[in-house]
């Protein structure tokens, strides 16, 4: 059925909504910021998996986009988004084959390496297929998730890669996932700076050794104004800023208890489907409608005093403290989502609203690995 | 790319796998059980959202299937699965329009009602569209999620519905979500019996009053052998038994600490993409690959002593206690999922394996509301 022109009252629920004006303001603000900081903005599409959002980011000055998965990168390439950096190690036959196909289509495509064995595997596959693969070395910010330690191990890996003619070493990546959500701007600055400096120092060392590296990529929405102030960072890979969520709001900003540098553009719309008890109502949105990886749930939008509680796969309870009839059977409620990345990943399409009306429906590249 | 004939080594990751032999054994076992108990089996597709699985359930004797959402029910109807019961209240214009369309296609379709206002809304829509809507009254097992209280309130609602010529009251539904996961069979039996008896008593009261009701639906995979022993239950709506998960395994069975009446047919396949530290390796499966609504994560299959820890949207850490090289870069690991329903919901397709080879790829009806 046609969705364009529908309003909150007649859309299917649960469904994700994006406020196009808030999103545009977020995109513009981060673009202006990166330009002023003389840092390239390559925003991460893992937060939205949506080519139409990526297109707007690139049109506003982004040098390309980051992707976490080969599927995300393929979806961006299908939409002719250029300048792809896949920020996860592409290991195993399926991913390497697809990385090579993608590189044939967009030769500037980059991915990351954190082990000499992986570099050799990529090099052999590139040789066998007659392509050159562009790589960044993934530096571990001592998180032990992925990456090679900064300093001597990374330099040694860089020297090995330099000897592999089918690999083109473009630089380094260091993503300090821990830093992005440290509460309080000062504490976050200290955490992220300590995590990033060894990687940046390694990048400068590679330059001193005459290696033609030009990319030092890192940073998040939570540290965008912190990491870009570090001498040597050339690219920012922030992602969540475009949609935002409860999680980022809670980390605190430069001036206040809330991080409100960017607006909450993403919500999930739900319907009240049961209303049999005073002070509570059941909505059609539960574990399958909201990200559940945080110790908090979604927050009802523009309904102060109303809270949400998970009640199973397809149900949630909204509660309020008075006996009023303020929420009724059939009401529509918007919720700011707990964590935007896994929340978008629950849906195949986003409804884009302006002035309360659906102006576009955008596909989400999720579900396939 | 063609996926049929692929093995664990060359499938995309992360991806959900179903072991066809284990699944078939689960389907057969529950079908035989329900037949022996003289209870109709209408299994819930919320656990798998997959028409091909539903087809096998119906071919093995199920009287139809339950669906939690209109989208699931539509997907089943598109695959000519008959006997649909939508177990959530269809409230709001979008859902009611689609319920009517579905009922035109499959007139036996049922949904549930827990409020007289909702019954009136359905009745008016049915009248305006010239259809008869079949309904069950949804009884609240004192969970306050959905449903009307058993006893007088439910009887009054039944009498109101009897006066609405376009609504056909078929009976009651009572789903005690809390009961299904009570640890220990004896405690679970007590919990579920106390929750279900008031609903069943109400069902018998409607019969005594001469109402032509014939369906008393309830039960879960965790209580399948408990609820079906209750005199008066006519239908079992268990779902998870077909795939199983860590969550159900932990509730304990009739004889042991593990509930192993049904086999774990569903896993998620992941790849080791980083391997830079002793006793740990990083896989490409995190919050977007596994359900995160439980206080525990997935369990590596056939790897005793190896544990999993979430490390973000696309990453997880597997850890083991010795310095051995037992897990290497590029290895494939299967994980039993924490909670099957929201886990299946993360994917658009399931790879079906027999003897280690993909025999079929089945679509999952998720993502759209």
Boltz contact constraints between the chains, C-beta under 6 A:
constraints:
  - contact:
      token1: [A, 10]
      token2: [B, 93]
      max_distance: 6.0
  - contact:
      token1: [A, 10]
      token2: [B, 94]
      max_distance: 6.0
  - contact:
      token1: [A, 12]
      token2: [B, 94]
      max_distance: 6.0
  - contact:
      token1: [A, 12]
      token2: [B, 369]
      max_distance: 6.0
  - contact:
      token1: [A, 13]
      token2: [B, 369]
      max_distance: 6.0
  - contact:
      token1: [A, 14]
      token2: [B, 369]
      max_distance: 6.0
  - contact:
      token1: [A, 15]
      token2: [B, 369]
      max_distance: 6.0
  - contact:
      token1: [A, 68]
      token2: [B, 314]
      max_distance: 6.0
  - contact:
      token1: [A, 89]
      token2: [B, 273]
      max_distance: 6.0
  - contact:
      token1: [A, 89]
      token2: [B, 274]
      max_distance: 6.0
  - contact:
      token1: [A, 91]
      token2: [B, 271]
      max_distance: 6.0
  - contact:
      token1: [A, 91]
      token2: [B, 273]
      max_distance: 6.0
  - contact:
      token1: [A, 91]
      token2: [B, 330]
      max_distance: 6.0
  - contact:
      token1: [A, 92]
      token2: [B, 271]
      max_distance: 6.0
  - contact:
      token1: [A, 92]
      token2: [B, 330]
      max_distance: 6.0
  - contact:
      token1: [A, 93]
      token2: [B, 10]
      max_distance: 6.0
  - contact:
      token1: [A, 94]
      token2: [B, 10]
      max_distance: 6.0
  - contact:
      token1: [A, 94]
      token2: [B, 12]
      max_distance: 6.0
  - contact:
      token1: [A, 114]
      token2: [B, 274]
      max_distance: 6.0
  - contact:
      token1: [A, 117]
      token2: [B, 329]
      max_distance: 6.0
  - contact:
      token1: [A, 144]
      token2: [B, 277]
      max_distance: 6.0
  - contact:
      token1: [A, 145]
      token2: [B, 282]
      max_distance: 6.0
  - contact:
      token1: [A, 145]
      token2: [B, 311]
      max_distance: 6.0
  - contact:
      token1: [A, 145]
      token2: [B, 315]
      max_distance: 6.0
  - contact:
      token1: [A, 146]
      token2: [B, 274]
      max_distance: 6.0
  - contact:
      token1: [A, 146]
      token2: [B, 282]
      max_distance: 6.0
  - contact:
      token1: [A, 177]
      token2: [B, 312]
      max_distance: 6.0
  - contact:
      token1: [A, 271]
      token2: [B, 91]
      max_distance: 6.0
  - contact:
      token1: [A, 271]
      token2: [B, 92]
      max_distance: 6.0
  - contact:
      token1: [A, 273]
      token2: [B, 89]
      max_distance: 6.0
  - contact:
      token1: [A, 273]
      token2: [B, 91]
      max_distance: 6.0
  - contact:
      token1: [A, 274]
      token2: [B, 89]
      max_distance: 6.0
  - contact:
      token1: [A, 274]
      token2: [B, 114]
      max_distance: 6.0
  - contact:
      token1: [A, 274]
      token2: [B, 146]
      max_distance: 6.0
  - contact:
      token1: [A, 277]
      token2: [B, 144]
      max_distance: 6.0
  - contact:
      token1: [A, 282]
      token2: [B, 145]
      max_distance: 6.0
  - contact:
      token1: [A, 282]
      token2: [B, 146]
      max_distance: 6.0
  - contact:
      token1: [A, 287]
      token2: [B, 293]
      max_distance: 6.0
  - contact:
      token1: [A, 287]
      token2: [B, 342]
      max_distance: 6.0
  - contact:
      token1: [A, 288]
      token2: [B, 342]
      max_distance: 6.0
  - contact:
      token1: [A, 288]
      token2: [B, 345]
      max_distance: 6.0
  - contact:
      token1: [A, 292]
      token2: [B, 292]
      max_distance: 6.0
  - contact:
      token1: [A, 292]
      token2: [B, 293]
      max_distance: 6.0
  - contact:
      token1: [A, 293]
      token2: [B, 287]
      max_distance: 6.0
  - contact:
      token1: [A, 293]
      token2: [B, 292]
      max_distance: 6.0
  - contact:
      token1: [A, 311]
      token2: [B, 145]
      max_distance: 6.0
  - contact:
      token1: [A, 312]
      token2: [B, 177]
      max_distance: 6.0
  - contact:
      token1: [A, 313]
      token2: [B, 341]
      max_distance: 6.0
  - contact:
      token1: [A, 313]
      token2: [B, 342]
      max_distance: 6.0
  - contact:
      token1: [A, 314]
      token2: [B, 68]
      max_distance: 6.0
  - contact:
      token1: [A, 315]
      token2: [B, 145]
      max_distance: 6.0
  - contact:
      token1: [A, 329]
      token2: [B, 117]
      max_distance: 6.0
  - contact:
      token1: [A, 330]
      token2: [B, 91]
      max_distance: 6.0
  - contact:
      token1: [A, 330]
      token2: [B, 92]
      max_distance: 6.0
  - contact:
      token1: [A, 341]
      token2: [B, 313]
      max_distance: 6.0
  - contact:
      token1: [A, 342]
      token2: [B, 287]
      max_distance: 6.0
  - contact:
      token1: [A, 342]
      token2: [B, 288]
      max_distance: 6.0
  - contact:
      token1: [A, 342]
      token2: [B, 313]
      max_distance: 6.0
  - contact:
      token1: [A, 345]
      token2: [B, 288]
      max_distance: 6.0
  - contact:
      token1: [A, 347]
      token2: [B, 367]
      max_distance: 6.0
  - contact:
      token1: [A, 348]
      token2: [B, 367]
      max_distance: 6.0
  - contact:
      token1: [A, 348]
      token2: [B, 368]
      max_distance: 6.0
  - contact:
      token1: [A, 367]
      token2: [B, 347]
      max_distance: 6.0
  - contact:
      token1: [A, 367]
      token2: [B, 348]
      max_distance: 6.0
  - contact:
      token1: [A, 368]
      token2: [B, 348]
      max_distance: 6.0
  - contact:
      token1: [A, 369]
      token2: [B, 12]
      max_distance: 6.0
  - contact:
      token1: [A, 369]
      token2: [B, 13]
      max_distance: 6.0
  - contact:
      token1: [A, 369]
      token2: [B, 14]
      max_distance: 6.0
  - contact:
      token1: [A, 369]
      token2: [B, 15]
      max_distance: 6.0
